[in-house]
Amino acid sequence: MNSNAMAENWIDTKTAAALTGYNIKYLRQLAHKGRIEARKPAGRDWLVSLSSLLAYKCQMDRLGTEKHNPWRDDLGDQEHGRPRE
């Protein structure tokens, strides 16, 4: 990783996985879904925004088991989850 990416608080997925305990494939999935800010500058390697990743991790830790509820209120605001009838 180059020093410019480090200066902007971008980390590679291997570092992100070590920091959060998330699997690298899961981090890529979060990036594809727009749940964390990430970019793919060249090749197959992804760079993840450290602040975005930590914010997501904090939110998931705060939610606890409620994060598995597809009807929770914050998902409707983000246009995710299941629609309420």
C-alpha positions as CSV (number, residue, x, y, z in Angstrom):
1,M,0.0,0.0,0.0
2,N,1.4,3.4,-0.8
3,S,1.9,6.2,1.7
4,N,-0.7,8.4,0.1
5,A,-3.4,5.9,0.9
6,M,-2.2,5.6,4.5
7,A,-2.2,9.4,4.9
8,E,-5.9,9.5,3.9
9,N,-6.8,6.7,6.4
10,W,-7.4,4.0,3.8
11,I,-6.4,0.5,4.8
12,D,-6.3,-2.8,2.8
13,T,-8.8,-5.6,3.5
14,K,-6.2,-7.7,5.2
15,T,-5.5,-5.0,7.8
16,A,-9.3,-4.3,8.1
17,A,-9.9,-8.0,8.8
18,A,-7.3,-8.1,11.5
19,L,-8.7,-4.9,13.0
20,T,-12.3,-5.9,13.1
21,G,-12.3,-9.7,13.1
22,Y,-14.4,-9.7,9.9
23,N,-13.6,-12.0,7.0
24,I,-12.0,-10.4,3.9
25,K,-14.9,-11.7,1.8
26,Y,-17.4,-10.1,4.2
27,L,-15.6,-6.8,3.9
28,R,-15.8,-6.9,0.1
29,Q,-19.5,-7.7,0.4
30,L,-20.0,-4.7,2.7
31,A,-18.1,-2.6,0.1
32,H,-20.3,-3.8,-2.8
33,K,-23.5,-3.1,-0.8
34,G,-22.3,0.4,0.1
35,R,-22.3,-0.3,3.8
36,I,-18.6,0.8,4.2
37,E,-16.7,3.2,2.0
38,A,-14.2,1.4,-0.1
39,R,-12.4,1.7,-3.4
40,K,-10.6,-0.6,-5.7
41,P,-7.7,1.4,-7.2
42,A,-6.1,-1.3,-9.3
43,G,-6.1,-5.1,-9.5
44,R,-8.0,-7.2,-7.1
45,D,-7.1,-5.4,-3.9
46,W,-9.6,-3.2,-2.1
47,L,-8.9,-0.2,0.1
48,V,-11.3,0.5,3.0
49,S,-11.9,3.8,4.7
50,L,-10.8,3.3,8.3
51,S,-13.4,5.8,9.6
52,S,-16.2,4.2,7.6
53,L,-15.2,0.7,8.8
54,L,-15.0,1.7,12.5
55,A,-18.4,3.5,12.3
56,Y,-20.0,0.3,10.8
57,K,-18.3,-1.9,13.4
58,C,-19.4,0.4,16.3
59,Q,-23.0,0.4,15.0
60,M,-23.1,-3.4,14.7
61,D,-21.6,-3.8,18.2
62,R,-24.1,-1.4,19.6
63,L,-27.0,-3.2,18.0
64,G,-25.9,-6.6,19.3
65,T,-28.4,-9.3,18.4
66,E,-30.9,-6.7,17.0
67,K,-28.6,-6.4,14.0
68,H,-30.2,-9.6,12.7
69,N,-33.8,-8.2,12.8
70,P,-34.8,-7.5,9.2
71,W,-37.6,-5.2,10.4
72,R,-35.6,-2.8,12.6
73,D,-36.3,0.9,12.1
74,D,-32.9,2.1,10.9
75,L,-33.0,-0.3,7.9
76,G,-36.2,1.3,6.5
77,D,-34.5,4.7,6.6
78,Q,-31.6,3.3,4.6
79,E,-33.9,1.4,2.1
80,H,-32.6,-1.9,3.4
81,G,-34.3,-4.8,5.1
82,R,-37.9,-6.0,4.7
83,P,-40.7,-3.6,4.0
84,R,-43.4,-3.3,6.6
85,E,-46.9,-3.9,5.6
